Amino acid sequence: MNFVHPILLAGALLVPLATLLPAQAADGASSALVERGRYLVNVAGCNDCHTPGYAAAEGQVSEKLWLTGDALGWSGPWGTTYATNLRLYMTRHTEASWLQTARHFKPRPPMPWFNVHAMSDRDLRALYRYVRHLGPAGEPAPAYVPPGGTPQGPAVRFPG
């Protein structure tokens, strides 16, 4: 007769469960950061420029299109810039390289880079995780047009 001591049996059952708990906790923390990132994208206005048609649709754009960049140009004394496709942009970054970039980048107007600089590391990580959670999609934004150049397609013109 094979007899298994109850304490050994309980230990054998608990060890696999114990190894799952840290993974589940990590998944929960990661999921919380993704949700925080989604929230930040909404309240920080990232979609306003980085999602095509977002403002015109009063925010009623499918999440599958969020942060895919836009062909609407922003023209001023700096030339014409286009909102980057962040879903493609983030594929070129690790979380660490994104944190470094976010702390020091200074893109052309109208990107409010100073607001990104002011974000906490936790919020920058949340943005990164959310964008990576969405996955790559869309096409790259049009290329920058230097001052005096003619933008292709529609552009918002700033005085100056």
N, C-alpha and C positions, 0 to 999 in steps of 0.2 A: 504494500500500500504506500502510495506517495503522499506524504504529509508535508504541507507547507505551513511553517509557523506563521500565525496571524501578523506578527510584527514585521516579519520579512515580506509578507505579501503587501502590507500597507506601504512599506518603504519602496517596494518595487513599483507600486502604483503612483506614489507621490513624486518620485524622481523625474519621470517624464513630464508630469504636470509642472513641477518647479522650473524645468528648463523652458517651458512655454511662456511662463509669466513674464520674464524680461522681454521676450520678443513681442508679446502682446502689449506690454507697457510702451515699448519703443514704437510700435505701430500706432498706438493711441496718441502718443506725443507727436508723431509725424503727421497723423491725421488732424490733430488740433492745429499744427502749424499750417497745414494746407488750408484749413478753414479760415484761419487768421489771415492768410495771404489773400484769399478770396474777398474777405471783408475789406482789407486794405485797398485792394484794386478798386473796389466800389467807392469807398469813402475818400480815397486820395485822388480820384478822378482820372486814373490811368486809362480807363476805357474811353474817356472823352476824346482823346487824340489817337490812342493806339488801337482802337476798334472801329472799323469802317461803319459809318452811318449811325453810330451810337447816339450822339446828341440829337440828330434829326429824328430818330426813332424813340426819343425820350427814354433811352435806356432799355428798350424792349428788343434787344438783339440776342440771339441764341448764344449761349456760352461757348459753343463750338467755334464761334467767330471771334471771341474775345482775344484781344492783344495780338492780332495778326497784322498789325500795321495798317497804314492807309496811304492812298495815292493823292490825298488832298495835301497840297503844298502850303507851307507857311513862309511867306516872302517878306523880307525887310532888308535893312542895310547889310545884314549878314549873308544875304543870298536867299535861296529857297531850301528849306529843310522839309523832311517828311518823317512822320512818326514811324519809328522802327518797329518791325515785326519782332516783338519781344519773345514770341514762342520759338522763333528760329535763333534769335540772339542768345537766349539762355542755354541753348544746346552747345554753345562754344565755351561755356563757363562751368567750372566746378563751383560748389557753394563757396569755397574759400576765395576763389578768384573773383566771384561776383561781389563778395563783401569788400574786397580790396578795390575793385573798380567803382562800386557804389560810393565808397568813401572819398574818391579822388576825381571822378570824371567830371567834365564840364562841357557837355555837348552844346551845340548852338541853340539859340532861341527857337521856339518858345518853351523848350523843355525846362521845367522848374527843378534843375539839378540840386539847388540849394535845399529843397524839401527832401530829396532823397538823402542828402548828406545829413540831415537832421534826424533821420529815422534811427531807431535803436537797432543793434545787431539782431535781436530777436525778430523785429519787423522785417528787416532785410532778408533774413533767412526764410521767413514766412512767405514773402513775395517770391523768392527763388523757388521754394518748394511748390507753391501754387502754380507758377508758370510751368515748371517741369512736370507737374501732375497733369496739366492740360495737354502736354506733348507738342511736338512740332506740328505746325500747320501753316498753310498759306504760302505766299511768295514774299521775297524780300521787298522792302519799300523802295520806291524810286531813289536814284542817286541824288546826292546833294548837287544843287545848281549854284555856282558862285555868283556874287553880285554882278548885275548887268546881264546875266544869262536869262534865257526865257524858259520858265517852267513848262513842262508838258502836262496838260490837264489843268484842272481847277486849282486855284491857290487863294488863300486868305492873305490880303495885303495889309501889312502894318505900315503906319506912317514912318517917314524918316528918310 
